[in-house]
Amino acid sequence: MSFQPSYFKADLFKILSNPVRIEILDTLRQGEISVNDIAGWLEIEASSVSQQLAILRRYHLVKSRRQGNYIFYSINELAIFKVLDSAKEVFNNHLVQVKNALQKLE
């Protein structure tokens, strides 16, 4: 990861380019959750969740805590939710534009 702002942003968007990572981050909005619980919510293998969490942890977006045999994850950088919410707003605006274009065709 680079420390120049534009390169840092590009790296961040690369990390967010994986839909499973975005779903994991959205799941963590609820607070600290175990790998198994995340896997259950997303209906994917715990090993896949662990791989994606390792990437998110490497980029300091999440943090982990071990309790016995379980590892719990939580958000390390709450500002990531602003990025995700902004992306959702852009998506919703796009849908409105598509809907309006389709209505004009009717």
N, C-alpha and C positions, 0 to 999 in steps of 0.2 A: 504494500500500500504506500502510495506516495504522499508527501506532506504538502505538495502544491495543491491549492484548492480545486482547480479543475480536474486534476488527476485523481484526487481524493473522491470527488463527486462521481467521476466515471467508475472508479472502483466500487463505490457504494451502490451505484445502479447495476453493476454486474452482479453484486451479491443479491440484490433484490430482483434480478431477472429470473429467478427460479420460483415458480408458483408455490411449491411446497414450503420454501422458506418464508414466503409471505403469509401463507396459512398458519405456519408455526408462530410467527410474530403476532398475527391477529389473535391466535389462541392465547398467547401470553398476556393479552390485554387484561385478562381476568385475574392475573397475579401469578404467583409461583405455582408451577405445575410439574409433575414428574414426567419423565420420558414416556413411560407406559401410558399415562393418562393422555398425553398429547397424541400418541399413536392411536389410542382408542378413539379420540375425538375425530381425528383425521382419517381413520380407517386405513392406516398404512402400517407397515412393519416398524417395530421399535428401532431396528438397526438402521433403517432409512432415516428415521427421525433423528437418531443419534449422529449420523453423518452430517445432516444438514445443520444440526445444532452446533457441531464442532466448527463448521465454517462461520456461523453467526458469532460464536464465541471468539474465534480468531480475530474477527473484526470488531470485537468489543460491543456488539449489539445486545448480547445476552450474557448472563453470568450464571454460574452453576454452584450448587451446594449439595454435598453428599450427606445422606442420612442413612446409615446402615447400608443395605444393598441398593438403595434408591438414589438417583440423582435428580435433583429438582432444578428447574431453570426459571429464570425471571429476566425481565428486560433490564438491561444495564443502561440504555440510552433512551429515555422516554421521548426524546425529540423524533425518534424514528416513526412514531405514530402520526406526527404532522406530515411527514413525507408520504406515508401510506394513505392518509386521509386526503391529501392533495391529489394523489394519483386517482383515488376513487372519484373525487370531484371532477377531474378531467374526463374520466370514463363516463360519468353520468351526463356531463355536458355533451359529450360525443353522441351518446344515445339520444338525447333530445334533438340534436341536429339530424341524426339519421331518421328519427320518427317524423320530424317536420318535413324532410325531403320525401319520405314515403307518402305522407298525407297529400303532398302536392301532386304526386303521381296518380292519385285516385280520381 
